[in-house]
């Protein structure tokens, strides 16, 4: 539903230690289950692209 409404998401590992960074794959898997594509995920963008996106939303 979020994708259909144009909501942009961020994928997070919820890491509490460096070893937990591998959990990022779980977030990627969930995004794929929701048919999200890279353009739907804000942390797939470069810093320059992210700044532009955030300025549009302000």
C-alpha angles and dihedrals in degrees: 000000000000091000091050090052092049095247113162116220137196122221113223133186093208084221119183093178136018090261089061093061087089087070088077086087088065090057091048091050091051091049090052090050086057091051091245116163129201092267088059092055117073097202092062089072132090118253091256092051092046092052090051091049093049092049090053090054095049 
